[in-house]
Amino acid sequence: MHASSDTKLADIVRKDFDCIVNINLGGIYNCIKYEIAQMLKQSNKGVIVNCFSQSGVVGLVGVSVYTKSKHAVFRLTKCSVLKY
């Protein structure tokens, strides 16, 4: 399955769902985890900038898993800002 496919959510196999979420959300999680750890050791804390698709905020028809994973990136970033 490709992220831009028009597969209905009920028809998506778990393996494809996991693949999209692991790439789009898991990759950002891995980066943030180690960036925060390094920044907490430094006197100059710095900033983290995450880029994600507009579909993470607005949502798009036909790409439900992609949209959900991008929204999760948006929320993970927001929660990280509030925590640190």
C-alpha positions as CSV (number, residue, x, y, z in Angstrom):
1,M,0.0,0.0,0.0
2,H,1.2,3.5,-0.8
3,A,0.5,6.4,1.6
4,S,-1.5,8.2,-1.2
5,S,-3.7,5.2,-2.0
6,D,-7.4,5.5,-1.8
7,T,-7.8,2.4,0.4
8,K,-10.6,2.5,2.9
9,L,-9.5,2.3,6.6
10,A,-11.5,-1.0,7.0
11,D,-9.6,-2.5,4.1
12,I,-6.1,-1.6,5.3
13,V,-4.0,-4.5,6.5
14,R,-2.2,-4.0,9.8
15,K,1.2,-4.5,8.3
16,D,0.7,-1.5,6.0
17,F,-0.8,0.6,8.8
18,D,2.3,-0.2,11.0
19,C,4.7,0.6,8.1
20,I,3.2,4.1,7.5
21,V,3.0,4.9,11.3
22,N,6.5,3.6,12.0
23,I,8.0,5.7,9.2
24,N,6.0,9.0,9.7
25,L,5.7,8.9,13.5
26,G,8.5,6.5,14.6
27,G,11.2,8.4,12.7
28,I,10.2,11.7,14.4
29,Y,10.0,10.0,17.8
30,N,13.5,8.6,17.4
31,C,14.9,12.0,16.5
32,I,13.1,13.9,19.3
33,K,14.1,11.4,21.9
34,Y,17.9,11.8,21.2
35,E,17.7,15.6,20.4
36,I,16.0,16.3,23.8
37,A,18.6,14.1,25.6
38,Q,21.4,16.0,24.0
39,M,19.8,19.4,24.5
40,L,19.3,18.8,28.2
41,K,23.1,18.3,28.6
42,Q,23.9,21.5,26.8
43,S,23.9,25.0,28.3
44,N,22.6,26.4,25.0
45,K,19.3,24.4,24.7
46,G,18.5,25.1,21.1
47,V,15.3,24.3,19.2
48,I,13.8,21.3,17.4
49,V,11.9,21.9,14.2
50,N,9.7,19.2,12.8
51,C,8.1,19.4,9.4
52,F,4.9,17.5,8.6
53,S,2.2,17.5,6.0
54,Q,-0.7,19.9,6.1
55,S,-2.9,16.9,6.2
56,G,-1.9,16.4,9.8
57,V,-3.9,19.5,10.7
58,V,-6.6,19.6,8.0
59,G,-7.0,16.0,7.1
60,L,-7.5,14.6,3.6
61,V,-10.0,12.1,2.1
62,G,-8.5,8.9,0.9
63,V,-5.3,8.8,3.0
64,S,-6.6,8.1,6.4
65,V,-3.5,6.3,7.9
66,Y,-1.1,8.9,6.4
67,T,-3.3,11.7,7.8
68,K,-3.4,10.1,11.3
69,S,0.3,9.6,11.3
70,K,1.0,13.2,10.4
71,H,-1.5,14.4,13.0
72,A,0.4,12.3,15.6
73,V,3.6,14.0,14.6
74,F,1.9,17.4,15.1
75,R,0.7,16.3,18.6
76,L,4.0,14.7,19.6
77,T,5.8,17.9,18.7
78,K,3.3,20.1,20.6
79,C,3.4,17.8,23.7
80,S,7.2,17.9,23.6
81,V,7.2,21.7,23.5
82,L,4.9,21.8,26.5
83,K,7.0,19.3,28.5
84,Y,10.4,20.8,27.8
